[in-house]
Amino acid sequence: MESLATVVLAAGKGTRMKSGLIKVLHPAAGLPMIAWPVAAARDAGSDTIVLVIGHQASAVQGAFRGAADIRCAMQEEQLGTGHAVACALEVLSGFRGTILILCGDTPLLRAETLKSMLTFHRDNGAAITVLTALMDDPYGYGRVVRDAAGQVSRIVEQKDADPAEQEIREINSGIYCMDSDFLYSNINGIGNDNAQGEYYLTDLLAIAVHKGLVCLALPTADADEIMGVNDRVQLAEAGRILRRRINREHMLNGVTFIDPETTYIDHGVTIGADSTIHPGCQIGGGTIIGCGCEIEQCVTISGCRIGDDCHIKAASVLEDSELGEDVAVGPMAHLRPGTVLANKVKIGNFVETKKIVMGAGSKASHLTYLGDAEIGSNVNIGCGTITCNYDGVKKHRTVIGNDVFIGSDVQLVAPVSVGRNSLVAAGTTVTIDVPPDSLALSRTPQVNKEGWRLKKK
């Protein structure tokens, strides 16, 4: 297989986004927009990927920190696509093979399309192959003009197209395959004699045609793939299409979506077969969900590992937590980062957890806060219980042994421990350690004043 390198154009700011963040870093289905064409290039077999950067260069570099196949080329002034590619070739010096040229704002581009384009390009010995699309309304796009043999003779912009050319439905995507030797030899032949004073990559087509080289166009089967994102309306549309693709893949793998159109699953989420996802759910952050789970409506999950047969009830929020098998959470529970729940744990409605480990079979059924705690197996946490983990300066841990019963409305003032098989009576404030097999009780004695209500009346 011939060597493959990719140039991704990502230097522009994207003023139509009306944002302080460069366009290509706006997220689409859980990834920065530019990560999608980069991933497509990798999957198509590209060993080296050069990002042409300019605005917010350090932020773009940071999005790919640690990626061994990513290099960056600085385009100090944005002088057109031809100038951008020339900047990239300085970094690619010495490379020989095929060079893909992609845009950083095309998150819908698929690796399969790039593979087909590469095969078509190589099999036909082309100097340039451009990816195109057939559009019912091509207004605003550059038209691809073919000769009698079907090769590309030129690309004409909307403003320069005559009436016959404006009727052409095949449009330029700005995505190209080029032979490296042709590109190195001719990139400096591009001029900037135009109204914008910029160097346009499309001028290479005219150079190739003049030299009698093969210039081809390959229409993509799905015009959505070449859609560039220029504003937030288009970003939302791209996100919708990406989520539809993601959801379809999950459903084909055995996951039930009650309403895919209102279920938001980001890239990188894994869901096991026979799980059911209800409407309004948002799942991202590389979450892994096991088989046979039920995620009820309006649940938000990010960065979690959830075992088989778990039931996450409506309107719960789970962040960076780990759940064993057959765990029930919610409704309206909040698992904050660092929560680890063993098998068959139950976390009920309006329970909040943070940095806790909870043993198998334990439960906190409602209206409870558990933070910075180690809780054993088969523990019952009564309604209204609080681990008082913060003294105003530092956080402290609570340790509860196995088989402990914590009554309702208990305050555990950390640092404190409750030994195994103990019972903490309702209404108790625990400030000292409770030994195993004990009863902890701290209440003001009850006083009944008989007839008091009659006197008040």
N, C-alpha and C positions, 0 to 999 in steps of 0.2 A: 504494500500500500504506500502510495506517494505521501511524503510528509505534508502536514497541514498546520498552518498557523492562522490565527484570527486577529483582526483589528476591530476593536469596538470603539465607535466614535461617541465620546461622552464629555466633550469640553464645554458645550454650551450651558448657559445658565437656565434657560427655559423660562423666559419672562412671562409667558402667558399663564404659568402656574400661579403667578402673583404670590410668591412664597420666598421666605428667607433661606429655604433649603433648595439646593440644586435639583433640577427636575429628576435626574436619573436615580436619585436616592429616595424618592417618594415610594412608600411601600405599596406593593400590589400582591394581594393574597399571601401576606406574611413574609415577603422578600423585597428588598430594594428593587426597583424596576429594572435596573441594569443587571441584576443577578440572573434574570431569566434568559436573556440572550447569551450571557456567559455560560450558563448551564447547558444551553442548547449546543453551543460550540464544543464544549467538552464532550457531550454525548455523541456528537458527530465525529469525534476523533481528533480534535485539535490538541496538540501537545503544548503549544505556546499561545497565550492570549495577551495582546497588547491593548491596554486601555489608553486612548488618547484623552488626556484630561487637561483642564484649564481652570474654570471656576471651581472653587472649593476643592482643589486638588487633594489636599490632605484628607478630607472627609471621604472622598471616593476611594483613595488608597486604603484608608482605615477599614472600609467595608470588606476588603479582601485581604486583610492582614493575615499573614501566615500561609497564603495560597502560593505554592511553589511554582505553579504554571502561569502566574499573573506577572506581567511587567507593565510599566507605565511610561508613556511618552508625553512630555509637556508641550501643549500648544499655547504659547504665551498670548498670541493674538489669534482670534478666530477669523481666519481668512478663507474659509470655505472648506468643503469636504476634500478637495484635492490637496490642499495644504495640510489638512489633518492627517491624511494618509502618508504624506511625505514625512511628517514628523515621526510617525510610527515606523517607517522603513529605516530610520536611523537606529532604532532599537533592534530591529530585525536583521540588521546587517549580517550577511553570511548565510541567511536562510535560503534554501532552495526547495521549491515545491509549489503547492497551491496555497493561496492566501484568500481567506474569507474576509469580507468587509461587511460589518454589521453596524446597526445603530443601537445605541444604549437605551432608546426609548421605545423598543418594540418587544414588550414582554410576552406577546402571544406567539412568537416564532417558535416552531417545534424543531427538535433535533431531526425527526424523520424527514422533514422538508429539506433541511440542509444536506442530509445524506443523499437524498434524491438529486438535489442540485449538483452536488459534487460528482456523483456518478455520471450524470448527464454531461457535465463539463469535461470530465476526463475522457469519457468514451468518445466524445466528438472532437477531441483535440482543440478545444476552444482557447483563445487568448483571454476572452472575457465572457462570462455568463451572468446575466442579470435575472434576478427573481422578479417576476411580474404577477399581476392579478388582473382578472377580467371583472370590470365593475359596470353595473347598470348606469351609474351616474359618475363618470370619471372627472367631473369638473374640479379644477384646482390641481390635478396631478399631471406630472410629466407623461406624455404619451410615447409608447414604444412603436417606432416606425420600422416595419420589416421590408426587406426587398423581395423580389419574385421567388427567391430560393428559400424564403422564410427566415433568413438571418437578419439580425438587427442592423439597420443602416444608420439610425440615429435615435436620440431621445429628444423630443421637443417639449418645452414647457408650455403650460396653458396659455400664457400671455403671448407666446410666439407662434402658436399653432394656427394654421390657416383653417378655413371652414371644414375641409375634408379631414384634416388631422384631428380636429376637435371631435369628430365622429368616432375616432378610434377608442375602443373600450379597454384596451390593454394598457396598464399603467405601470410606471417604474416604482419599485419598492425602496430603492436605495440600498439594496442588499446585493452583493456581488461575489462571484468567484473570479480570481484572476491568477494567471500564471505569474510566478514570482519574477522570472527573467524579463517578461514583457513589462511588468510593473516597474522594476528597477530602471529599465532602459528608457521608459517614457514618462515617468511621473513628472520630471522637470520640463517636459514639453508642454505642459498645461499652461495656458496663458490666463490673464485676468482682465482681458479687454471686454468688460461688460459693465453694466450700470452700477453693480455693487462692488466692482473692483476685487472680486473673489475668484479663487481657483476651484473650478467645479470638476468633480470626479467624472461626470458624464462626458467631459471632453475627451477622455481616454478612448471612448467608443469611436469618435471621429478619427482619432489617430490610428486605431486598429483597422478601421474600415479602409482608410487611405493606404495602409500598408498591405491590404489584401488578407488580413488575418481573420480567423473565424470568430464572429461575435454572435452569441446565442441568447435567447430568452426562454425561461422556463416558467410558465404560469403555475402558481400554487393552486391547489384544489380548494383552499379555504382563504378567501380574501381577508378574513379577520386577522390572519397571522401577520400580515405586513402593516397592520394599523399602528401608526406612530401616536404616542401620547403627548399631546401638547398643552392640555389644560386639565382641570380637575373633572370636568365632565367626561372627557375621554379616559381619564384614569379610573373613574368609577365604572365605566363600561368595560374596560379591560379587566378590572377586578371581577366583575360579574361573569365574564367569559371564563376566566381562570378558575373561579370557584365552581362553575358548571362542569368544567373538565375534571376537576379534582373530585367532586361529588360523584360524577359518573364512574370514575375509576373505582372508588370505594364501593359503589353499588354493584359493579361487576365482580367485585371481590367478596360479595356476600353480606354487605352491610345494608340495613334498611334505613332509608330516609323518609320520614313521613311527608315532608315537603322540602325537596332539595332546593327550591328557589329561595327559601327563607332560612337556610342552614348554612353557616359560614365556617368552612373548614380551610385552614391555611395549608400551604405547601409544607411537607415534612411530617404531617400527622399520620400515625399508623392506627388503624382500627381493625379489630379482629372480626371474623365472620360471626354472623347471627347477633351482632349488636344492633340496637335500634337507636337512632338519633331523632329527636323530636324537633319541631320548628323553633326558630329563634335562638338556637345554640350557636356559640362562637367557640371554636376549638383551635388553638394554635400553639406556638412555642415548642414544636417538636414533640407534642404529647403522644404517648403510646397508650392505647386503650385495648384491653383484652377482648376475648370472645364472649358472646352472650351477655354483654352489658346493656343496660338501658339508661340513656341520658335524656331526661325529661326536658320540657320546653324551657327556653330562656336560661339555660345553664352556660356559664363562661368557664372555660378550662384553658390553662396555659402552662406549659412546661411540666406536665404531670406524667407519672407512670401509674396506670390503673390496671389492676389484675382482672382475671376472668370473673364473670357473673356479678359484677358490681352494679349498684343501682344509685344513680345520682339524680336526686329529685329536683323538682322545679325551682328555678331562680337561685340556685346555689352557685358559688364562685370558688374555684379551686386554682391555686397558684403554686407552682413548684413543689408539689407534694407527691407522696408515694403511697399507693393503696394496694393492699394485698387482695386476696380473692373474697368474693361474697361480702363486700363492704357496702353499707348503705349510708348515704350522705344526704341530708336535707329533709324537707324542702327549706330553702332560704338559709343554708349554712354557708360559712366562709372558712375555707381551709387556706391559711396563709403560708408563705414559704417555710419549708423545714418541717412540715407535718408528715409523719410516717404512721400509717395505720395498718396493723396486722390483719390477718384474716378474720372475717365475721365481726368486725368492729361496726358499731352503729353511732353515727353522729346525726343528731336530729335537728329540728327546726330552730333557727336563731342561735346556733352554736358556732362560736368562733374559736379557731385553734391557730397556734403559731409556735413553731419550733418545738413540737412535742413528738414523742414516740408513745404509741398506745398499743398495748398487747392484745393478743387474740381474744375475741369474745367480749371485750370491754365496750361500754356504751355511755354516751352522754346525750340524753334524748332531747333536751330542750333548754334554751335560755341560759347558756353557760359560756364562760370564757376560760380557755385553757392555754396558757402560754408558758414557754420555757419549762416544760414538765416531762418527766419520765413516768409513764403510767403502766402498770403491769397488766396481766391477763385477768379476765373475768372480773373487772372492776366496774362498779356502778357509780356514775357521777350524777348526783341529784340535780334537779332544776334549780337554777339561780346560783350555782357554784362558781367561784372565781379563784383562780390562782393569782395572788397578788405578787406579781413578779418584779415590779419596779419600785425601788425605794426613793426615786427622785434623782438618783445619781447612777446606779448600776442595776442591771437585770440579774435576778437570782432564780435558781431552779427549785422546783418542787418534785419530790420523788414519792410515788405511791406504789406500794407493793401489790402482789397478786391477791385476788379475792377480797379486796377492800370494798366496803360499802360507804360511799360519801352521801350523806343526807342532803336534803334541799337547803338552799341558802347558806352554804358553807363558804367561809373565806379561809384560804390557805395562804398564810403570809410567809412568803419565801425569804430566805432558804429554810425549808422544812421538809420532813419526811414522815410518811405514814406507813408503819410496818404492815406486813402481810396479814390478811385475815382480820383486820381491825374494822371497827365501825365508828364513823364520825357522825354524831347526832346532828339532826337538822338545826340550823341556826348557830352552829358553832364557829367561832373564830379560832383557827389553829395557829398558834405562835411558837409552840415547842414541838419537838419530835414526838410522834405517837409510837410506842413500842408495838411489836406484833401481838395479835390476839387481844387487843385492848378496845375499850370504849372511850372515845374522846367526847367530852361534853363541857360546853361553857355557855351557860345561860343565866340571865338574871332570874331568880325565882319568881314564879307567877303568883300574883296576889289577886284574889277575887273579893270585891267589895259588894256584898249582897244588898240589894235594894237601892243601889246608887242611882240607877236610871230613874227610879220612881221619885227620888228626892229632887233630881234635876228638873223633872217635869212639874 
